[in-house]
Every structure is written in C-alpha cells, then in structure tokens.
C-alpha cells in the first residue's frame, strides 16, 4: 500500500517545530528525482522562505584530502558548538564515484557521538554521478535545516576537487584541513583550493606529530602571504589542532566566529550571500535549459542524424552543435 505524503502545510509545520522525522522526509523529497516530489519540495521551500523565519545561520565548509580526519574534526567541532547552546547540522557534498561507488554514507556511523546529540543533525549526501545535482540538493537542504532551527551548518566535502568549488559557493567560511608534513601534501592540493581557504587547520597535531604540525603551520603561514588579498579583507589564519584529543578545537571555533564577525561588520557576509544566490540562479537556469534541450524530440532526431557524421570526422562537433541548437531555437520561436 502506497504511503501518503504529508501536505506542504504539514511539512512546514513539522520543520518549523524541529521535528527531525519530518525534516528527514523533506530532505528525501529534495533528493528525489520524481517530478511530483520535486514540485512538493519546491512548494515547501517556497513557504519557508516566504515566512522569513529561518535560523540566522553560519554556513561552514570543511574540506581536505582523504585521510586528513574531516569526520573526526567535524564531530569534535560540532560537539564543541552544541556545548555553547547552538544547533548543528552536518551535510555533505559527495557525488558517488562511478568506479568505486564510494560514498560518505558511513559518516553517520563514524560521527556516532555527534549523531546521538539532540542538538545535532547529520545527513549523508545522496548518491549520484552529477556533482551539480548533488550540490543543488545540498543547497536546498541547507534552507530546510535552517528553517528547522539549526543555526550552524557544516558542509563536508570528500577529497579535494570540484566539490570544493561547489561548497565554496554555498557557505560563509571555507576551512581547509591539512596533515603534518610541511609541504609534502601541498603537491596533491590545487592552489585554487588553498586560495579559497579562509582558515587552514593542520590536524593530527598530537603526540610525535606535534612538532611536525608546528612546522607545517609555519610553512602554510608563510605561503598564505604569497596569495592575492581576499575581497573580504580577511587574512587567512593557519592553526594546529587535534580532533582526536580535542586540542585547539576551541581556538578553531573562535577563529570561525572572528571571521563571521568581520564579514558581517564590513558587509561582505551579506554581499557574498547575494552573489551565491545569483550563482545558483544561473546554475538552475543552465540545468533546466540543458534538460529541455535534450528532451526535445527534434533535438534527439537531429542528434541521431548528425552524431555519426561527427564520429566519422566528416562534420565538426561545433558545426553539428549549431545545427542542433538551430532546431531547438526554431521551435522555441515558432
């Protein structure tokens, strides 16, 4: 027997009341590929935005190479934040690998202490091959958890790559985790990721690695001076910490709050949010146009006819694309 979904009003009421079960169902709607679920999700989000009573949130991106200890650090940081009376939601951007089928779905198990915290909410990302699709779902999920009263939202990314760019486009603070070892790990990190970072934290600064972590901090501190100045006027901070022992976690959070304060005072916080909204408007338009293009019957027919010519080298891919677009645009202008 098919279960009946709550109405949009029931979703809104449950989310605003902080009902975690209703919140989870709403996020599932956002993640669903079914058109009726998509329509209901947009209706729910529309109602929540119209009310304008979402939590005054701080969105923090946490990234770093595999093995740097992101999950352990997020659990330690999230626990620290909840002790200060705040509510924390942990979300993830993780398009499943088409080869390994790897996923972050184990995070809820790895963050066992935080997941049992009544002031924390952990949501693994949906599996999928499209980074753009997963990122969009994550951004819409942010709106839902904020409406449920979570005033701190931590976005975790897996690895270092395009998902970091997506995380940067939906958060207020960008934190890059590093391992002790001075410059060795820099070889695997693109300079653009380092340039995006507002805070660099050398994790696992404990035991025999404490001295090494200090050396790495000095190395990155000097390296940040070679980067171009940030539009927000913030000089990137480099710290050491140990998610395992909890050392430096309080200082790390103080630095996040210092960044937030400066950004709000100089107006960058609000301007950045506007730029991000515009970015996602453009992304949504592009995704919608691409979907409409490839679902168009005339386009499919034209592609079927032109593709063999392109593959045989008798027709330029660009010329073929122009012909296909001409079919689509002609129909739109009719």
SVG drawing of the C-alpha trace seen along z (x, -y; Angstrom):
<svg xmlns="http://www.w3.org/2000/svg" viewBox="-2 -48 61 50">
<polyline fill="none" stroke="black" stroke-width="0.4" points="0.0,0.0 1.4,-3.4 2.1,-5.8 0.5,-9.2 3.0,-12.1 2.3,-14.9 0.9,-18.1 3.2,-21.1 1.5,-22.7 2.2,-19.6 5.9,-19.7 6.2,-23.4 4.7,-22.9 6.8,-19.9 10.1,-21.5 9.4,-24.8 8.7,-22.7 12.1,-21.0 10.6,-17.6 13.6,-15.5 11.5,-12.9 9.6,-15.4 12.8,-17.2 14.3,-13.9 11.3,-13.3 11.5,-16.8 15.2,-16.3 14.3,-13.0 11.8,-14.9 14.6,-17.3 16.8,-14.4 14.1,-12.6 14.2,-12.6 10.4,-12.2 8.7,-15.2 5.8,-15.2 8.3,-15.1 10.3,-17.9 7.2,-20.0 6.2,-19.4 9.7,-20.1 9.7,-23.5 6.4,-24.3 7.6,-23.5 10.8,-25.6 8.8,-28.4 6.6,-28.6 9.6,-28.5 11.3,-31.3 8.2,-33.4 7.9,-33.3 11.4,-34.5 11.8,-32.8 14.8,-30.6 17.6,-30.5 20.3,-33.2 22.8,-30.6 26.5,-30.4 27.5,-28.0 30.9,-26.4 32.7,-24.3 35.2,-21.7 37.4,-20.1 40.7,-18.3 42.4,-15.3 41.2,-11.8 42.6,-10.7 43.1,-14.2 40.4,-13.5 37.5,-15.6 34.8,-13.4 36.6,-13.3 37.2,-17.0 33.6,-17.8 32.4,-15.6 34.8,-17.4 33.9,-20.8 30.1,-20.0 30.2,-18.8 32.0,-21.9 29.5,-24.1 26.5,-22.4 28.0,-22.9 27.7,-26.6 24.0,-26.2 23.9,-26.1 22.3,-23.6 24.5,-22.0 23.5,-20.3 26.2,-18.4 25.6,-17.9 27.8,-16.5 28.6,-17.0 29.7,-13.7 28.8,-12.5 29.3,-8.8 32.3,-7.5 31.2,-5.8 34.1,-3.4 34.3,-2.6 30.7,-3.6 32.2,-5.1 30.1,-7.3 30.1,-9.3 27.1,-7.3 29.3,-5.9 29.7,-9.3 26.7,-8.9 28.4,-5.8 31.8,-7.5 30.2,-10.5 28.4,-8.3 28.7,-10.7 27.5,-13.7 24.7,-11.8 23.3,-11.0 23.4,-14.6 19.9,-16.0 21.2,-19.4 22.9,-17.9 21.5,-16.6 23.7,-14.6 22.5,-14.0 24.7,-11.9 24.6,-13.1 22.6,-11.4 24.5,-9.0 24.8,-10.2 27.2,-10.9 26.3,-14.6 28.2,-17.0 25.9,-19.8 22.8,-17.8 24.2,-16.7 25.4,-20.3 22.0,-21.8 20.3,-19.3 22.7,-20.2 22.0,-23.9 18.2,-23.3 18.8,-21.1 20.6,-24.0 17.4,-26.0 15.4,-23.2 17.8,-22.6 17.9,-26.4 14.1,-26.5 14.3,-23.7 16.4,-25.9 19.9,-24.7 22.0,-27.9 25.3,-26.3 25.5,-24.3 28.7,-22.4 29.2,-21.2 31.7,-18.4 33.3,-17.5 35.0,-14.3 38.6,-14.8 39.8,-17.9 38.4,-18.7 35.3,-20.3 33.1,-19.6 35.2,-22.2 34.2,-24.8 30.5,-23.9 30.9,-24.0 32.6,-27.4 29.6,-28.7 27.1,-27.9 29.0,-28.7 30.2,-31.7 33.5,-30.3 35.8,-27.9 38.1,-25.7 40.9,-23.5 42.3,-20.7 45.9,-19.7 48.2,-16.9 51.5,-17.5 54.3,-17.2 55.1,-20.8 54.9,-21.0 54.5,-17.3 50.8,-17.3 50.7,-20.5 51.6,-18.6 48.1,-16.9 46.2,-20.1 45.4,-22.6 46.5,-26.2 42.9,-27.3 41.7,-25.4 44.3,-26.9 43.3,-30.4 39.7,-29.8 40.5,-28.9 39.7,-31.4 41.1,-29.1 43.8,-26.4 44.0,-23.9 46.8,-21.4 45.1,-18.4 46.5,-15.5 48.8,-17.8 49.3,-15.3 52.0,-13.0 55.0,-12.6 53.4,-14.7 53.1,-17.9 56.4,-19.3 55.8,-18.3 52.4,-20.1 54.0,-23.2 56.5,-23.2 53.6,-22.7 51.7,-25.6 54.8,-27.9 55.1,-26.7 51.5,-27.4 51.5,-30.7 54.3,-31.9 52.7,-30.5 49.4,-32.4 51.3,-35.7 52.1,-34.9 48.4,-34.6 46.4,-37.5 44.4,-39.5 40.9,-38.4 37.9,-40.6 36.6,-40.3 39.7,-41.8 40.4,-38.7 44.0,-37.5 43.8,-33.6 44.6,-32.1 46.7,-29.0 46.2,-26.9 47.1,-23.5 44.6,-21.2 43.9,-17.6 40.4,-16.3 41.4,-13.1 42.4,-14.8 40.3,-18.0 43.3,-20.2 42.9,-23.5 39.2,-22.9 38.1,-25.8 40.6,-28.1 39.5,-26.9 35.9,-27.8 36.9,-31.2 38.6,-31.9 35.5,-30.9 33.5,-33.3 36.1,-36.1 35.8,-35.6 32.0,-35.8 32.1,-39.0 34.5,-40.7 32.5,-39.7 29.2,-40.9 30.7,-44.2 32.2,-45.1 29.2,-43.9 31.0,-41.1 28.8,-38.4 25.6,-39.7 27.1,-40.6 28.6,-37.1 25.1,-35.5 23.6,-37.6 26.4,-36.6 25.8,-32.9 22.1,-33.2 22.8,-34.7 25.3,-31.9 22.7,-29.2 20.0,-31.0 22.3,-30.8 23.2,-27.2 19.5,-26.3 18.7,-28.0 21.6,-26.2 20.5,-22.8 16.9,-23.5 17.8,-24.6 20.1,-21.6 17.3,-19.2 14.8,-20.9 17.3,-20.7 18.0,-17.0 14.3,-16.1 13.2,-17.9 12.1,-15.5 13.6,-17.5 16.9,-17.7 17.0,-14.0 16.3,-13.3 18.9,-15.8 21.5,-14.4 20.8,-10.9 21.4,-12.0 24.5,-14.2 26.4,-12.2 27.6,-9.5 29.0,-12.3 30.9,-13.8 32.3,-10.5 33.4,-9.8 35.2,-13.1 33.1,-14.4 31.5,-17.1 32.9,-19.4 31.4,-18.9 30.8,-22.7 29.0,-22.8 26.8,-19.9 26.0,-21.7 25.0,-24.8 22.6,-22.8 21.1,-21.0 20.7,-24.3 19.1,-25.8 16.4,-23.1 15.7,-23.8 15.6,-27.6 13.4,-27.5 10.8,-25.5 11.0,-27.9 10.5,-31.0 7.6,-29.4"/>
</svg>
